[in-house]
Amino acid sequence: MAFKSKRRTALSSLMRITLASLFGSICGFGLIDSKLSIAANIPSAIEDRQFISSDGIKLHYLSGGQGEQTLVFIPGWLMPAEIFQSQLNYFSQRYKVIALDPRSQGKSDIYINPNSVKLAEARAKDIHELLIHSKTQNRIILIGWSLGVMESLDYIHRYGTQGIDALVLIDNSIGEGQPPQNTLPNKKSKNLNTDEFKNYIKSFVRGIFKSNPPTNVVQPVENSALRLSNQPNAAFQILNKPYQREYYRDALYTSQIPVWYAITPKFSKQAELLNAKYPLGSSTVYPNAGHALFVDQADAFNQQLEEFINNKTKLAQR
């Protein structure tokens, strides 16, 4: 890969920012797109972008790299796109990469809807509109982590797999076997006041890592998770998916595309069932990582994801 000189890169970045300021938004597909200033914790190769969804919600995402293959990252509950910093840095050298801030997360608009069906529909539709808006409709690897696993499978259920080459599902249930022990907030947690919720979230954020991640990872994660601190019930409503767990399992098995399931040991039994039942499935267990395993063991995860990308064609031919 050829690299520009530092001077040329700096001038190019300045020109892009100046042009964005002069000409404003670019319209397409009925959605408004604008390029923002570069995020403080993200290298200049990754651009800070936003668009307006069909129901008027500003959705922020990070985008960079180029290539025929596109990796699209969907984060977990209350998490920002920036949690995928290591993956964006690594894969943007060879592929196009996109990471979404789902509504109410990261830098996207807050969206409150107590109707769990409509909320789930809106979040799945956001993925659909992101792909249309970013002109990313072919050669896609859709990568969901935690709640993003369920939302990626919900997207597949609603919109199918056209343009999707493969799925990567990170550390959540896929609806197989017996339900795992629940580690999500319990009923008591859902009645927290603002200060209690803030303390809960700070503990929750630190609990997803087994290692000591750098401040430039932890801080945007915590900031994102605290955005709904004045509305704890709205935060927990995002978790309140209106479908039985089999809904997600069936979406996975009917997809007929290669799937890599990257997990901590609590999901090992589900991985065994996936491997036994689904010829296009493969899995990797990370015994020494926390829930954010792609942060704790970033190098290993990135290498294994790249290996999956390189091998997915062979999987599809089984």
C-alpha positions as CSV (number, residue, x, y, z in Angstrom):
1,M,0.0,0.0,0.0
2,A,1.4,3.4,-1.0
3,F,1.5,6.1,1.6
4,K,1.4,9.9,1.0
5,S,4.0,12.1,2.6
6,K,3.1,13.7,6.0
7,R,2.9,17.1,4.4
8,R,0.6,16.0,1.6
9,T,-1.6,14.2,4.1
10,A,-1.9,17.3,6.3
11,L,-2.7,19.5,3.4
12,S,-5.3,17.0,2.1
13,S,-6.9,16.8,5.6
14,L,-7.1,20.6,5.8
15,M,-8.6,20.8,2.3
16,R,-11.3,18.2,3.2
17,I,-12.2,20.1,6.4
18,T,-12.3,23.4,4.6
19,L,-14.5,22.1,1.8
20,A,-16.8,20.5,4.3
21,S,-17.2,23.9,6.0
22,L,-17.8,25.7,2.8
23,F,-20.2,23.4,1.1
24,G,-22.0,21.8,4.1
25,S,-24.0,18.7,3.8
26,I,-24.2,16.3,0.8
27,C,-27.7,14.9,0.0
28,G,-28.3,11.3,-1.1
29,F,-30.8,8.5,-0.7
30,G,-33.1,11.0,1.1
31,L,-30.6,11.2,3.9
32,I,-28.3,14.1,4.9
33,D,-24.6,13.4,5.2
34,S,-21.9,15.6,6.6
35,K,-18.2,15.0,7.4
36,L,-17.3,16.3,10.9
37,S,-13.9,17.2,12.3
38,I,-11.6,14.3,13.1
39,A,-12.4,12.6,16.4
40,A,-9.7,13.3,19.0
41,N,-8.9,9.6,19.7
42,I,-9.2,8.4,16.1
43,P,-6.3,8.6,13.6
44,S,-6.7,11.0,10.7
45,A,-7.3,8.0,8.3
46,I,-10.6,7.5,10.0
47,E,-13.3,10.1,9.3
48,D,-16.0,11.3,11.7
49,R,-19.3,11.3,9.8
50,Q,-23.0,11.7,10.4
51,F,-26.3,11.4,8.5
52,I,-30.0,11.9,9.2
53,S,-32.1,8.8,9.4
54,S,-35.5,8.6,7.7
55,D,-37.2,9.4,11.0
56,G,-35.1,12.5,11.6
57,I,-32.5,11.1,14.0
58,K,-28.8,12.2,13.6
59,L,-26.7,9.1,13.4
60,H,-22.9,9.4,13.8
61,Y,-20.4,6.9,12.5
62,L,-16.7,6.4,11.9
63,S,-15.4,5.5,8.5
64,G,-12.1,5.0,6.8
65,G,-9.9,2.8,4.5
66,Q,-10.8,1.5,1.1
67,G,-11.1,-1.8,-0.7
68,E,-13.6,-4.2,-2.1
69,Q,-14.4,-5.7,1.3
70,T,-16.2,-3.5,4.0
71,L,-16.2,-4.3,7.7
72,V,-19.2,-2.8,9.5
73,F,-19.0,-2.7,13.4
74,I,-22.1,-2.5,15.6
75,P,-21.3,-1.9,19.3
76,G,-23.0,-3.1,22.5
77,W,-25.4,-1.5,25.0
78,L,-24.7,2.3,25.4
79,M,-21.3,1.9,23.8
80,P,-19.7,4.2,21.1
81,A,-18.1,3.3,17.8
82,E,-14.8,4.4,19.3
83,I,-14.6,1.1,21.3
84,F,-13.4,-0.5,18.1
85,Q,-10.4,1.8,17.8
86,S,-7.9,-1.0,17.5
87,Q,-10.0,-2.7,14.7
88,L,-10.5,0.5,12.8
89,N,-6.8,1.3,12.9
90,Y,-5.7,-2.2,11.9
91,F,-8.2,-3.1,9.2
92,S,-8.4,0.4,7.5
93,Q,-5.0,-0.4,6.0
94,R,-6.6,-3.0,3.8
95,Y,-10.3,-2.7,3.9
96,K,-13.1,-0.1,4.1
97,V,-14.2,0.1,7.8
98,I,-17.4,1.6,9.3
99,A,-18.4,1.7,13.0
100,L,-21.9,3.0,14.0
101,D,-22.9,5.0,17.0
102,P,-26.5,3.5,17.4
103,R,-29.2,6.0,18.4
104,S,-28.7,7.3,22.0
105,Q,-25.1,6.1,21.9
106,G,-21.8,7.9,21.2
107,K,-22.4,11.1,19.3
108,S,-25.8,10.0,17.8
109,D,-29.0,11.7,18.8
110,I,-30.8,10.5,21.9
111,Y,-34.0,8.6,21.0
112,I,-36.6,7.7,23.6
113,N,-39.4,5.2,22.8
114,P,-41.0,3.0,25.5
115,N,-42.4,0.8,22.8
116,S,-39.9,-2.0,22.6
117,V,-41.0,-3.3,19.2
118,K,-40.7,0.2,17.6
119,L,-37.4,0.7,19.3
120,A,-36.0,-2.6,18.0
121,E,-37.3,-1.8,14.5
122,A,-35.7,1.6,14.5
123,R,-32.3,0.3,15.6
124,A,-32.3,-2.5,12.9
125,K,-33.4,0.1,10.3
126,D,-30.5,2.3,11.3
127,I,-28.1,-0.4,10.2
128,H,-30.0,-0.7,6.9
129,E,-29.9,3.0,6.3
130,L,-26.3,3.3,7.2
131,L,-25.4,0.7,4.5
132,I,-27.5,2.5,1.9
133,H,-26.2,6.0,2.9
134,S,-22.5,5.0,2.9
135,K,-23.0,3.1,-0.4
136,T,-21.9,0.0,1.3
137,Q,-24.2,-2.6,-0.2
138,N,-21.9,-5.4,-1.3
139,R,-19.0,-7.4,0.1
140,I,-20.0,-6.6,3.7
141,I,-18.9,-8.3,6.8
142,L,-21.3,-7.4,9.6
143,I,-19.7,-7.4,13.0
144,G,-21.9,-7.2,16.1
145,W,-20.7,-7.2,19.7
146,S,-22.9,-7.8,22.8
147,L,-26.3,-6.2,22.2
148,G,-24.9,-5.6,18.6
149,V,-25.1,-9.4,18.1
150,M,-28.8,-9.3,18.6
151,E,-29.2,-6.2,16.5
152,S,-27.1,-7.6,13.7
153,L,-29.2,-10.8,13.6
154,D,-32.4,-8.7,13.8
155,Y,-31.1,-6.8,10.8
156,I,-30.6,-10.1,9.0
157,H,-34.1,-11.3,9.9
158,R,-35.7,-8.1,8.6
159,Y,-33.5,-7.3,5.6
160,G,-31.9,-10.5,4.5
161,T,-28.3,-11.1,3.5
162,Q,-28.1,-9.4,0.2
163,G,-24.7,-7.8,0.0
164,I,-23.6,-9.5,3.3
165,D,-20.7,-11.9,2.8
166,A,-20.3,-13.0,6.4
167,L,-21.3,-12.4,10.1
168,V,-19.0,-11.9,13.1
169,L,-20.8,-12.3,16.4
170,I,-18.9,-11.2,19.6
171,D,-19.7,-12.4,23.1
172,N,-23.5,-12.7,23.3
173,S,-26.1,-15.4,23.1
174,I,-27.1,-16.6,19.7
175,G,-30.3,-18.2,21.1
176,E,-28.8,-21.7,21.2
177,G,-29.2,-24.3,24.0
178,Q,-30.1,-23.2,27.5
179,P,-30.1,-19.5,28.2
180,P,-26.8,-18.4,29.8
181,Q,-26.8,-17.0,33.3
182,N,-28.1,-13.4,33.1
183,T,-25.5,-10.8,33.6
184,L,-27.6,-7.9,32.4
185,P,-29.1,-5.3,34.9
186,N,-31.7,-6.9,37.1
187,K,-35.1,-5.5,38.0
188,K,-33.7,-3.5,40.9
189,S,-31.1,-1.9,38.6
190,K,-33.9,-0.6,36.4
191,N,-35.2,1.6,39.2
192,L,-32.0,3.4,39.9
193,N,-31.9,7.2,40.3
194,T,-29.5,9.3,38.4
195,D,-26.6,9.1,40.9
196,E,-27.1,5.4,41.4
197,F,-27.2,4.9,37.6
198,K,-23.9,6.8,37.2
199,N,-22.2,4.6,39.8
200,Y,-23.6,1.5,38.2
201,I,-22.4,2.6,34.7
202,K,-18.9,3.4,35.9
203,S,-18.7,-0.1,37.4
204,F,-20.3,-1.7,34.4
205,V,-17.8,0.0,32.0
206,R,-14.8,-1.2,34.0
207,G,-16.3,-4.6,34.3
208,I,-16.3,-5.3,30.5
209,F,-12.5,-5.2,30.5
210,K,-10.2,-7.8,32.0
211,S,-7.1,-5.8,31.2
212,N,-6.4,-2.1,31.9
213,P,-7.3,-0.4,28.7
214,P,-5.9,3.1,28.0
215,T,-7.8,6.2,29.0
216,N,-8.5,7.1,25.3
217,V,-10.6,3.9,25.2
218,V,-12.3,4.0,28.6
219,Q,-13.2,7.7,28.5
220,P,-15.3,7.8,25.4
221,V,-17.0,4.5,26.4
222,E,-17.9,5.9,29.8
223,N,-19.1,9.2,28.3
224,S,-21.3,7.4,25.9
225,A,-22.7,5.1,28.6
226,L,-23.6,8.1,30.8
227,R,-25.6,10.0,28.2
228,L,-28.8,8.6,29.5
229,S,-27.9,9.1,33.2
230,N,-30.9,11.4,33.7
231,Q,-33.2,8.8,32.1
232,P,-32.1,5.4,33.4
233,N,-35.4,3.7,32.3
234,A,-34.7,4.8,28.7
235,A,-31.3,3.2,28.9
236,F,-32.6,-0.1,30.1
237,Q,-35.4,0.0,27.6
238,I,-32.8,-0.4,24.9
239,L,-32.1,-3.9,26.4
240,N,-35.7,-4.8,26.4
241,K,-35.8,-6.8,23.1
242,P,-39.4,-7.9,22.3
243,Y,-38.5,-11.3,20.8
244,Q,-37.8,-14.7,22.1
245,R,-34.2,-15.9,21.9
246,E,-35.1,-18.4,19.1
247,Y,-35.8,-15.4,16.9
248,Y,-32.1,-14.7,16.7
249,R,-31.0,-18.3,16.4
250,D,-33.3,-18.8,13.4
251,A,-32.0,-15.6,11.8
252,L,-28.5,-17.0,12.1
253,Y,-29.2,-20.5,10.7
254,T,-31.3,-19.3,7.8
255,S,-28.7,-16.7,6.8
256,Q,-26.6,-19.3,4.9
257,I,-23.5,-17.2,5.1
258,P,-20.2,-17.8,7.0
259,V,-20.3,-16.9,10.7
260,W,-17.5,-16.5,13.2
261,Y,-18.5,-16.6,16.9
262,A,-15.8,-15.0,19.1
263,I,-16.7,-15.5,22.8
264,T,-15.6,-15.8,26.4
265,P,-16.1,-19.2,28.1
266,K,-19.7,-18.6,29.3
267,F,-20.9,-19.0,25.7
268,S,-18.8,-22.2,25.0
269,K,-21.9,-24.5,24.9
270,Q,-23.6,-22.3,22.3
271,A,-20.4,-22.3,20.3
272,E,-20.3,-26.1,20.3
273,L,-23.9,-26.3,19.1
274,L,-23.2,-23.7,16.4
275,N,-20.2,-25.7,15.2
276,A,-22.2,-29.0,15.2
277,K,-25.4,-27.7,13.5
278,Y,-24.2,-25.0,11.1
279,P,-21.6,-26.0,8.5
280,L,-20.7,-22.4,7.8
281,G,-20.0,-21.6,11.4
282,S,-16.8,-21.4,13.3
283,S,-15.9,-20.2,16.8
284,T,-13.0,-19.0,19.0
285,V,-13.0,-18.9,22.8
286,Y,-11.0,-16.2,24.6
287,P,-10.5,-17.6,28.1
288,N,-8.4,-14.7,29.4
289,A,-10.4,-11.8,28.1
290,G,-13.3,-9.8,29.4
291,H,-16.6,-9.0,27.6
292,A,-14.8,-6.5,25.4
293,L,-12.4,-9.3,24.2
294,F,-11.5,-7.4,21.1
295,V,-10.0,-4.7,23.3
296,D,-8.4,-7.0,25.9
297,Q,-6.8,-9.2,23.3
298,A,-6.8,-6.9,20.3
299,D,-3.8,-8.4,18.5
300,A,-5.1,-11.9,18.7
301,F,-8.7,-10.9,17.7
302,N,-7.5,-8.8,14.8
303,Q,-5.4,-11.6,13.4
304,Q,-8.1,-14.2,13.8
305,L,-10.7,-11.9,12.2
306,E,-8.4,-11.4,9.3
307,E,-7.9,-15.1,9.0
308,F,-11.7,-15.6,9.0
309,I,-12.0,-12.9,6.3
310,N,-9.4,-14.8,4.2
311,N,-11.1,-18.2,4.7
312,K,-14.8,-17.2,4.4
313,T,-14.9,-18.1,0.7
314,K,-13.8,-21.7,1.5
315,L,-16.5,-21.8,4.3
316,A,-19.1,-20.7,1.8
317,Q,-18.1,-23.6,-0.6
318,R,-18.6,-26.3,2.0
